[in-house]
Amino acid sequence: MYRYVIEDRRFVPPFNEPASLLTIGTQPLKLHQEELFSTLPGRTVELRGVFADSSELPAVQGEAIVYRDNLWFDREFFEQFLTTARKSQRACRAAFAASDKAFSTYALPLAQDIHRSTDAEGNTIYLLDLWYFPHGYTREILPVVVSSDAHEMGFYMVPDFMTMKQGNLTHYAPMRGVMSIESWVHVYFASVIFGNFARAGRLDRQINRSFFTSLKLLWKAVLEQKQILSASGAVEIGPGCTIDPSAVITGPAKIGSNCAIGAGVIIDNCTIGDNVTIDAGCMLYQSTVANNCFLPFRAALYLTSVMENVIIAQNTCLQMCVIGRNSFVGAGNTFTDFNLVAQKPIRAATRDGDLEQVGQIVLGSAIGHNCRIGSGMVVMPGRMIESDVVLIASAQRRVIERSVSFEESDHHFVRGGEVHHRLYPRPGELTAEESASDAW
């Protein structure tokens, strides 16, 4: 089988980087896709070509998979699509139904690369940039609707008077996930909802449907003298980890290799990468932390996605946020997730900069790559801090009420700020090193 990739070079705000290079969970999207195709059971998938646009599809030859490289999909979604497409022996394109709660709630908002259509019965469906061709390109393409098979999971209790009578807030945990990564919000949904929540949902369904699974979890818990969701049946820990006996880890959870977890740490349904240090008193709930991160004492993450090489200092609280790689978040910062005055769904920016409703009554904010955030700030919901920005708390800037661009970075206005270089410019702009080279 051949594989063709449609390369999407458009930048995702606030990171100023293509989606394929962004970390989803604990892996860059491009690496996730490569690993998925390299480990498909019984199949060898050879990379045959890279396209600039879907208009080049007629060049596809042989049995082939074609996908846009900003499309994140898990193994369960892809295998369901491929199995159904192969049985049809026709050219197929992945799709989901408009009535699918999980996909319509998370994949549609802010997305521009998902296209509305109808199936043979006239039902509304949405087409994804994922194709299967059994014998090379053909214009006759059959949409294959893949169901998320999701079920509701409660996660947030807010009084009715605060949420316009929305009551309990729930998420839809899918058995299969797909997401077009065009916004930091999609990174959050893919990492946390379609990552950690989906894993928990799959385990719940296995327990409910399989007596053997329940017995296996119970047996491991008895042998290890732990609670069922804290035993090795639900918690995967890599080699070389040091974990204080007083730490509480509740599954389903996955912890990479060579991690250090200190006294009193609480980790609940999280995914942790390699070489991560989490010091005493930190609390992590339904969050993802990529490789080489450091959380000093009493940092708190709630439904938050953190990319590589990030430091989150003590007493900082991040709720439903995305933090770009190589960034520092100082002590005592609070990233809020609820509109105190305008009690309505939060808006976030599309890839083109337009503000649209996300359909969520609670949602945090995003920090780009290579940012430095000082201590004691409050960031309002749905805001973005662009890559390479430095923020220093002052009487004029304590509460971040709107998104912050690179031009507004404090390093432009303080003595010695020139040492902070721009590493992630917008399209057409130069980094500090490139500007110096041109001047020379």
N, C-alpha and C positions, 0 to 999 in steps of 0.2 A: 504494500500500500504506500502511496505517495502522500506527501503533505505539502501544501502550499500556504504561505502566510501573506496576508494583506497587511503591510506595515503602516501603522497609524502614527505619524510623527507630530500630530497636534499635541500641544502642551495641556496638562491638567492643572488648573489653578487650585491652591496657591503654590504648587510645587515647582512650576516651570520646568516640567519634565514629561516626556511621553508616558502613557499609562503602562506600557510594557516594562518600564524600569521601576515602577512604584511597587512597594512591598505590600502584598495582600496577606494578612496573617503574619507569617514569619519568613516568607519567600518573595522575592521579586516576581511579578506576574510572568515575565518571560521564562524564568527558571521553573516556575510551577507548571507551565505548559510543556516545556521540554521534558520535565520529569514524568508528567502524566503520559506523554506519548512513548517515552522510552520504557515504561513499565507496563504497557498494556499486555495482558496475558495472551500468549499465543499469536501475537502480531508484531511484525517488524514494520515500522513506519519511517520512511526515508524522506528527508527534506528535499524537495525537488525544485522549489522556486520561491522567490519573494516578489510580491506584486506591490505596486504603488497605489492601486485602486481596484475596486471590484470590476471595473470595465475590462480588466485583463483576464477575467475568468475563461474566455474561450481558449486560452493557452493550456488549460488543464488537460492532462493526458492520463490514461489508465485509471485504475481504482484509486480515488484520491479523496482526502479531506482538505477543505479550504476553510480558513477562519481569519477574522481580523484580530490582530494581536493585542487590542485593548479589551477583548472579550474574555472575562474570567468565567470558567465553568469547572465544577468539581467532577471527580471521576464518575460519580453516580449519574449525573446529568449526561455526560458524554457517552457513557456506555449504553444508556437507555436510548439515546438518539441513534447511535451507530447500529445497535442491534435491530431497531425498527427499520432504519433505512436500508440495511443490507437485506432484510427479509423482503422488502418491496421490490428490490432489484431495479429501482428507478433513481434518477437524480433527485436528491431531497435537500430541503433547507429546514433548519431547526426553527421552531416557533413555540409560543406558549399562548394559551387562551386568555382572552380579556377577563374571563371570570375567575382565573386563578388568583386567589387572594394574595399569596406570597409574592408572586412575580409582579402583579399589578401594584402592590403596595411599595415594593422596594426597587424593582428594576426600571419601572417606567418614569418616575419623577426625575427631572433634569436630563433625561436621556434623549439624544438626537440621532443615534445610530440604530434605534429599534423602530421598525417600520410597520405601520398599521395595515392590515389586510383582512381578507375574509376567506374562510375555508369553503369546501364544496357545498356545505349546508347553509352558507350564509352567515355563519357565526363569526364574530370579530376575533381575530387573532393578531399576534405581533411577531414579525419575522426578525430573526437574529442573523448576524453575519457569520454563520456556520453552515457549510454545505458538505454534502457527500455525493460523489459521482462514481457510479460503478464502472463505467467504460468511457471516461473522458467527458468533456463538457457537452451539455445539450441544453437547449433553451427551455425544454419542458421540465420544470422543477416542481416536485411535490412537497408542500409544507408538511412537516412532521411535528405535531404538537406534543411536547413533552410536559407532563404534569409535575408540579413540585411535590404533590402528595403531602401538603403541609398540614400541621395542626396547631391550634392556638396554645401559646404558653404565656401565662401571666408574668409580668416583670416589674410592674410599677403601680403602686396604689396612690391615687391622688384624689382628694375629696371632690365631690361633684361641684361645689361652689367655686373651685379653682379651675375647672376644666370645661366649663359650659356643659355640664352634665354628661361628660364623656365617661365618667366612672373609671373602672379599672382599665389600665392600659395593657395591651397584650402585644406580643409579637407572634408571627407565624413561622414556626420552625419547619423548614422544608427538608424533605428527604433527598431532593436534588436541587442544585443551585446554579444559577447563571446570572451574570451581571456585566453590562457594558460600562467599563470604567471611564467616566467622563467628568467626574467631580470627586472632591474629597468625600462627599456623602456616600458615593458608591464604594469607596475604599472602606468606609465604616460599615456599610451594610454587608459587603462581601466578607470582611474579616470577622465581624462579630455576629451578625444575624445568620448569614449563610455559612459561617464557620463554626463558632462555638455553640450557638443556639441549635444549629442543624445537627451537630454531633450529639448534643444532649437529647434532641428529639429522636434521633436514630436509636440511641441507647434505651430510651423510654419505650419505644416501640418494640425493640428486641425483647425487653424484659416482659412486656405485656403479652407477646406472642409466643415466646419460647420458654418453656419450663426449664430446659437445659441451661439457658443463659442465666436465669435467676439462680439456679442451683450452683452454677460455677462461681458467680459473684459472691454468693453466701459462703461457699466453701473456702474461697480465698480470704474472705474477711475473718472467718473463724480461725484459719491457720495463722494469719498475721495478727490476730487479736485487735482488729480495727473495725470501724464502722464500714458498711458495705461500700459506700461511695468514696471512702478514703483508702481502701485496699488496692492492690495492684491490678485487680480486675477492671477498675475504673480510672486509675491514675497511672500514666506511663512516665517513667523517669529514666532519662538517659544516663550513660556511664559518667563517672567522675564527679557526681554532684555531692555537695555537702549541705545537709538539711538539718537544722536544729530540731531536737525532739519536740519542742513546744510549738513548732509551726503546724498549722492546720491546713491540709490540702484536701479539697473535696472535688471529686470527679463528676463527669468525665473531664479529665485534664491531661495535658501533655507538656512535659518539661524536658528540654533538650539536655545536651551534655555539658559537663563542667560548670554547672550553675551553683551558686552559693545562696542559700535561703536562711535568713537569720531568725532570731528568737521572736516568737509571737506573731509571725507573719501569717496572714490568712489569704489563701488562694482558692477561689471557687470557680470551677468551670472555665479555666484559662488555658491559653496556649503560650508557652514560654520557649524562646529560642535557645541557642547555645551561648555559653559564656556570659550569662546574665547574673548580676548580683542584686539581691533584694534584701535589704538590711532590716533590722529589728522594727517591728510594729507596722510594717507596710500592709496595706489591704488591697487586694486585687479581685475584682468580681467580673466574670464574663468578659475578660479583656485579652488582648494579644500583645505580646512584647517580643520584638525581634532580637536578633543576635547582638551581643556586646553592649547591652544596656545596663545602667546603674541606677538603682532607686535607693537613696539613703533613707534613714529611718522615718517612719510615719508618712510616707507618701501614699496616696490613695488613687486607684484607678477604678472607674465604674463604666463598663461597656465602652472601653477605649482601645484604640489601635495605635501602637507605638512602633515606629520603624527602627532601623539599626542605629547603634552608637548614640543613643539618647541618654541624657542625665535628667532625672526628675527629682528635684531636691525635696527636703523634708517639709512636711505639712502642706504640700501642694495637693489639690484635689482636682482631678480631671474627670468629667462626666460626659460620656458619649462624644469623645473627641478623636481626632487623628493628629498625630505628631510626626512630622517628617524626620528624616535621618540626620544625624550629626547635629542635633539641636540640644539646647540647654534650657530647661525651665526652672527658674529659681525658686527659692523657698516661699511658702505662704501664698501661693497663687491659687485662685479659685476660678475655674471655668464653669460657668453656670449653664443650665440646660432648659430653663423655663422662662417664658415671657411673663414678667410680673404684672405688667399693665395691660398690654394687648393680648388677651387670652385667646389666641388663635394659632393655627399651625405655623411653624417657623418657616421662614423663607431662606433659601441659600442660592448662591450664584451658579449659573450654568457655565459651561466652558466658554461661551461667548460673553459672559459678564452680566447677563440678565438675571434678575432676581425672580425666582419662582417658588411656590410653596412646595415643601417636601412631603407634606401629608403627615408630619409628626408633631405632636403637641410638645414633646421634649426632645431636644437635640443640642449638642455642644458646639464646639468650634474646631478650627483646623489651624495648625502651625506648619509652615513649609519647612524645607531643608535648611540646614546651616543657620538657624535662628538662635538668638540669645535673648531670653525673656528674664528681666529682673524680678526682684522679690515684691510680694505684696500687691499684686494686681488682681483685678476682677475683669473677666472677659465675658461679655454678653453672648447669648446663644446665636448660632448661625454665622458668626464672624470668621474672617480669614486673615491670617497674618502671613504675608508673602515670604517666600524663601529669601534668606540673607538679611532679614530684618533684625535690628537690635532695639529692644524696648527697655527704657529705664524709668522706673516709677518716679513720679514727681507730682507736685500739686496740680499741674495742668494735665497730667496723664496718669491717672490711677485706675479709672474705669474705662475699659476699651469698649466703646459704644458702636463703633463701625469698623469695617475691615481696614487693615493697615497695609499700604503699599511700600515698596522698597524706597521710594522717594521720601517717605515720611519716617524712615528709620532714624533713630536717635543717634546712630554713629556718625551721621552727617553733621551733627551740631555740637559734638563734644570734642574736647581736646584729645588727640591720639586716636580718633575714630578711623583714621585712614588705614590702620592696620587690619581692619575687618574687610576682607575682600568679598566681592560678589562672585559666587561660584555657580549660581543658577539664574542666569539672565533670561529675559523674555526673548522670543524669536526676533532676530535681527539686531539684538544688543550684544555688547562684548563684555567679557569678564574683565576684572582688573588686570590680569596677566596679559590678556590679548590687547587691551588698550595700551599698556606699557610697551608691548612688542611693536605695535603700530607706530607709537611715538618715536621709538628708537629707529 
